């Protein structure tokens, strides 16, 4: 399973259960479109940290890094290359 599919499945199961994962656009701004709210953003960041073994508690993170499936995927790839 690709990182993109894993992220989509998590987002859909946690925040948009009525949307099939394959119908969630990778570039959809999850924050601006109300899919993920501020509390959900914290849950999403924690999930990424746990799932991909990234020490998110020790990092300076911007909401923009978690605004879409594409940006989350980029954050994971970039961070894993340094961890």
N, C-alpha and C positions, 0 to 999 in steps of 0.2 A: 504494500500500500504506500502511496506517495505521501509526502508531507502535506501537499495541497488537499488531498482527499481526507487525511486525518483531521486537518483543521476544519474543513467544511463539515465533516460529520460531528465534530464537537460543537461547533457554532450552531448548527441546526438542532442537535439534540438538546442543547442547553438554552438556546435563545429564540429559535424560530422553528418549533416542531412541525409547523404546517408546510414547511418548504422542503422539498426533496433536495438532498445535498448536491445533486448534479444540476439543479436549477439556481443555485446560489452563485451569482457572478463573482469571480475571484477579485475583481476590482471594485466591487460595491463597497462604499464607505459605510462600515458597520455602525460607526458612531453617529455620523450625520443623518443616517436613515433610521435611527432609533432601534436598530437590531440589538445593539449592546449599549447599556447605560453605564453610568460611572461605577456602580457596584459590580456589574457584569464584567467591566473592564478589568477590575481587580481579580475576579475569578478566572478570566481568560489568561491574564498574565501568570497567575499561579499555576494554571493547567499547563501552559507552555513550559514553565520552569520544571514542573514535575515530569512531564512527558518526555522532554528532550534533555533533561539533566543539565539545565542552565541555571546558574546561581542568580536568579532575577532579584533577590533581596539585596544583593551586593552591587547592583547595577543602577546607573542613571538611565531610566527608561522614559520615553516620550509616548504619549497616547498615539501619535502619528505612526509609531512602529507597530501598532496594533489596530489600525483603522480599517484594514481590509485583509482578506486572505492572502493576497499578494504581499502586502507589507509584513505580515506575520511570518510568512514563509521566508522572506528576505532576512528578517531579523534572526530567525532560527539558523539559517545557513551562515550568515555573517558571524554570529556569536559562536556557533559550534567550531568554526575555524580558529577561534582564539582561545577556546576553553580547553 
